[in-house]
Amino acid sequence: MATRLVHADSRLPRLLDEAARLFRSQGFGGSSMRDIARAVEMSPGSLYCHFATKEELLAAVYLKGVDAISAEVEAAVAGRSDPWERLERACIAHLEAILRDNDYAQVVVRVRPSDAPVVCERLIALRNRYEALFVALIAALPLPTGSDRHALRLLLIGALNGAQTWYRPDGRLGPRAIARRFVGLIRSGQEALA
């Protein structure tokens, strides 16, 4: 019995990888548990031993994606004290993470929590946990009194996430330059209001 459990658990990373790949390429709605089971050469019944529903599998993929992006952002700002530099470095890390050929990050950006009503609240909680990093970064900025920090965060994260639809690797600007320009525009706009 213990050998069987170890064997089943050893397939979990591949199962998550294939689910992330399919959710990215076919969309959450376009990927079935049968498709995922086939991709990992597993019977659908065995797949259900790991995850009772496709939504539960999505939540596991989403968690792995959020954790990976969060780790990159946290590492990018570690040891930095200037609030504008911290925000810029966080934006660079975020943009590089979502533009890299990474299925998990793409699932986080592309799959909306409302696409999976059964786990919607869990996905929102994961998204909010990640965005709390940006709440803290923006809270530390020396902005004019009355600045709408909430709207600023939504604007910035929306612009960063939107890049996955229009960014071209052979374009004029790379992820670092784009992130720097976004933060520069925000900073100059806020300083003009001061």
N, C-alpha and C positions, 0 to 999 in steps of 0.2 A: 504494500500500500504506500509506504513512504517513497519508494522509487517512482511510482506512478505520479505522485504529487510533484516531485522534483522535476520529472520530465514535463509535466503540464506547465509548471511555472517557468521552465526554460524557454518555452515558446512565447511567453508573454511579451518580451521586447519586440520580437518579430511581428506578433499580432498587432501591437500598437503602431509599429512602423507602417505596416500595410494598411491599417485602418486610416492613419493620417494621410497616406499617399492617395487612397481612394476618396476620402472626404475632400481632399484638395482637388483632385483631378475630375471627379464626377459630382462633387457636391454632396452634402449630407443626405439630402433627399434622394439623390441618384445612386447612392451606394446601399446595397443590401447586406444583411448579415451573411447571406449565402455567397455574395461576391467576396467578402472579406475572408470567409472560411476557405473558399477556393484559393485565394491568393496565398494563404499560409498552409495550404495542403492539410486542412483540418476539416473534420466533419462539422456541419452546423451545430450538432448536439454538443460537441466538444467546445465549440466557441461559446455556447450558452453556459458552460460550466465556469467560464471566466467572467462573462458579462451577461446578465439576465436580459438586457435590452440593448438595442443599438444606441439609445440615448446614454446609457451607462458607459458604453464604450467611447462615445463622443466626449463625455465628461472626463474620462481618463486621458484621452488624447489632448483635450483642451488644457487640463492641468499640467501636463508635461510641457506643452507649448508656453503657457504662462510662466511656469517656473524657469524655463530656459531664457526667455526674453527678460524676465526680472533679474536673473543672475547677471546677464550681460549689462543691463543698465546699472545695477548696484556696483558691479566691478568698475564701470566707467567713471562713476562719480566718487568712488572711494578715495580718500586722502586729499580731496580737493575742497577748498574752503570758499572760493569766490562763487557767489550764487549764480551769476550769469554763465560762468564757465561750467558749473555743475549741470545747469540746464542744457547747455549746448552739448556737453559730453553725453548726457542722457538721451538727447534727441538723436545724436549720431549713432549711439548704440542701438536704440530702438529701430531706427531706419535701416541700419545694416542688418539687424536681425530679421526684419520682415522682408527685406529685399533679397536676402540670401536664399539659395535654393533649398529651403527647409520646409518640409511638409507640415510640421507641427505649428510653426509660426504662421504659415498661410491659413491653416484651419482657424487659428485664433482671430485672425483679421477678417477672414471671409465668411465664416459660419456665424450667423447671428444667434444669440440665445433663444430668440423666438422661433427659430427653426426646429428646436427640440423642446417643446413645452414641458415634457416630463422632468427635464433637468434645467430648465430655463433659469430658475433662481440660483442654482449652483453655478452656472456659467456666469451669470451676472455678478455673483459674489467673487468669483475668480477674477473677472475683469476689473471689478472695483478694488480688489486687493492690489492688482498691478497698478491701476491708475492712482492709488494712494501714494505711490512713489512720486508721481508728478504733482500731486496735491502738495506734498511737502516741499518739493523743489520750487514750485511757484510761490508757495507761502513765504519762502525765504528771500524772494526777489525784492529789491528796494524799489517798489512801485509807488506811484503817486497815491495819495489818500483817495479812497473811493474807487480804486481800480477793481474791476470785476474779475477776480482771480479764477472763479469758476468758469466763466465764459472763455477766458484766456486758455485755460487747460483744455476745454472742449475744442476750441479752435485749433490749438497746436496738435493735439492727438488726432483729431480728424484730418488735418493736413498731412501729418506723417503717415497715417494709415491709408489715406487716399493715394499715396505714392505707388502702392503696389499695382494700381490700375494704369498709371501713365508713365511710370519710370521705364527707361530703356537703358540697358547696360552700356550701349555704345553711344549714349547721349552726351551732350555737352558737359553736364555736371554729374559727379558721382554722389553717393549718399552723404559723404562728409560735407561736401560743398553745399548740397541742398539743405541739410540740417542747419549748417551755419547760417545760411541765408534766411531760413525761417526764423531762427532765434534773433538774428540781426534786425530783421523787419519788426519783430515784436519789441525788441529793446529800443530801437530808434523811435517807434511809435509811442511807447510809454514815456520815453524821455522827453518827447515833444509835448506831452501833456503836463509834464511837471512844471 
